[in-house]
Amino acid sequence: MPEGSWEWALGQYLKAHPEAPVFADISFLSEIAGKSPVEISRYAAIVRRWIDAFDPTCRHLLFGSDWLMLGASPAYDGYVKRVDAFFRNAVGLDNIQMSRLFNLNAAHFLGLREGDAARDRLRQFYAKHNVPISRLPSFEKA
């Protein structure tokens, strides 16, 4: 570990195919729940090494809530804030990388960006049902 892990195999694929529409969901990040600062620092170094080696612009990681798993865990309270702090402070992602991690990459994966087919279908649905288009969030290209 970690070089023999599925994460490293995925990273090698992404490095060879940086434009591939392939994403890894970091939800239910149990590696940071209830851990000591030393353990979190060690894990952050591994994550930072993966990002530096395989996805330096953070275009392939996305935060998914994984509510079913989180709802059953006592680590749920404050989870999103801890994940944000982990990636921002311990891993050291900048604001652009954080924006990609927490929303732009998911919008890409789900096809919700301007010009994406799923977004166009939503526009048609909104129009058909008289839903104001202003209720559809706008996402820039990541």
Beta strands, then each sheet from edge to edge (+ up, - down):
strand 1: 24-25
strand 2: 61-62
sheet 1: 1+ 2+
end
